[in-house]
């Protein structure tokens, strides 16, 4: 499999995961915890994308 397709697949999967987590936070958390929840999701997304980038560079 070409590296570009692997990168596109991983990025798409992470974006879909982030959207799902945002929906969960929106539905499940009370209003006062939504902002920290969104911030945590963005932080986790950035860390995950960084790890994926490092792994792809090492391939």
C-alpha positions, 0 to 999 in steps of 0.5 A: 500500500502506498504511503499516501493512501495510508496517510489519507486513511489514518487522517480520515479515521482520526477526523471521524473519531474526533467528530464522534467524540464531539457528538458524545460530549455534546450529548452526554456532558452537562453544559458547564463541562462541554467547553473543557470536553471540547478542549480535551478532544482537540488536544487528543486529536493534535497528539494523535495526528502528531503520533501518526505523522511520526509513525509515517515518517519512520516507515 
